Amino acid sequence: MKRITTLLLVASLAFGLAACGEDPGTRAVTGGLMGAGVGAGAAALTGGRPATGALIGGGVGALGGALTAP
């Protein structure tokens, strides 16, 4: 249950931060970087593996950034 909550938190933060930038490529990069940071931090705080959190958060952030419109 804790991992699902963490994943939902990371996803919601990544989608919220993914709108930075003018075009989809820029938003994908910034969303991925911010998502990776949030994912690593959330994983570290909840006792998970920061690298895994960074990978998941980065993927969600990049996808969210590429798919959203400014």
LUMSE-604217 format. One record per residue (C-alpha): residue in one letter; residue number from 1; x, y, z. Coordinates in Angstrom, 2 decimals. Each point is the difference from the previous one (the first is absolute). Layout:
BEGIN
ATOM resn resi       x       y       z
ATOM    A  NUM       X       Y       Z
...
//
This chain:
BEGIN
ATOM resn resi       x       y       z
ATOM    M    1    0.00    0.00    0.00
ATOM    K    2    2.85    2.37    0.83
ATOM    R    3    1.58   -0.49   -3.43
ATOM    I    4   -3.27    0.71   -1.78
ATOM    T    5   -0.44    3.21    1.97
ATOM    T    6    3.56    1.03   -0.78
ATOM    L    7   -0.43   -0.75   -3.69
ATOM    L    8   -3.22    2.02   -0.13
ATOM    L    9    1.69    2.89    1.76
ATOM    V   10    2.94   -0.07   -2.41
ATOM    A   11   -2.32   -0.22   -3.00
ATOM    S   12   -2.14    2.92    1.11
ATOM    L   13    3.02    2.19    0.75
ATOM    A   14    1.65   -0.92   -3.29
ATOM    F   15   -3.12    0.82   -2.00
ATOM    G   16   -0.34    3.30    1.84
ATOM    L   17    3.61    0.95   -0.70
ATOM    A   18    0.09   -1.33   -3.56
ATOM    A   19   -1.65    3.07   -1.51
ATOM    C   20    3.25    1.99    0.14
ATOM    G   21    1.14    0.91   -3.52
ATOM    E   22   -1.30    1.14   -3.35
ATOM    D   23    0.06   -3.17   -2.08
ATOM    P   24   -0.53   -3.71    0.79
ATOM    G   25    3.73   -0.81   -0.16
ATOM    T   26    0.92    2.64    2.55
ATOM    R   27   -2.86   -1.02    2.27
ATOM    A   28    1.05   -3.65   -0.26
ATOM    V   29    3.56    0.83    1.07
ATOM    T   30   -0.96    2.30    2.86
ATOM    G   31   -2.79   -2.32    1.12
ATOM    G   32    2.37   -2.96   -0.08
ATOM    L   33    2.67    1.76    2.03
ATOM    M   34   -2.44    1.32    2.58
ATOM    G   35   -1.78   -3.34    0.18
ATOM    A   36    3.28   -1.79    0.56
ATOM    G   37    0.85    2.32    2.88
ATOM    V   38   -3.41   -0.36    1.59
ATOM    G   39    0.03   -3.77   -0.49
ATOM    A   40    3.43   -0.42    1.55
ATOM    G   41   -0.94    2.20    2.94
ATOM    A   42   -3.30   -1.77    0.59
ATOM    A   43    1.66   -3.41   -0.18
ATOM    A   44    2.72    1.05    2.43
ATOM    L   45   -2.53    1.39    2.48
ATOM    T   46   -2.17   -3.12   -0.11
ATOM    G   47    2.83   -2.53    0.29
ATOM    G   48    0.04   -1.01   -3.66
ATOM    R   49    2.81    0.07   -2.50
ATOM    P   50    0.73    3.54   -1.22
ATOM    A   51    1.26   -1.23   -3.38
ATOM    T   52   -3.23   -1.86   -0.64
ATOM    G   53   -2.01    3.02    1.10
ATOM    A   54    2.03    2.21   -2.33
ATOM    L   55   -0.61   -2.32   -2.94
ATOM    I   56   -3.73   -0.19    0.60
ATOM    G   57   -0.36    3.72    0.74
ATOM    G   58    2.12    0.95   -2.98
ATOM    G   59   -2.03   -2.18   -2.34
ATOM    V   60   -3.31    1.31    1.29
ATOM    G   61    1.24    3.60   -0.14
ATOM    A   62    1.36   -0.33   -3.52
ATOM    L   63   -3.18   -1.65   -1.24
ATOM    G   64   -2.15    2.61    1.72
ATOM    G   65    2.07    2.82   -1.44
ATOM    A   66   -0.12   -1.38   -3.52
ATOM    L   67   -3.76   -0.59    0.07
ATOM    T   68   -1.20    3.23    1.61
ATOM    A   69   -0.64    3.31   -1.70
ATOM    P   70    1.16    3.33    1.47
//
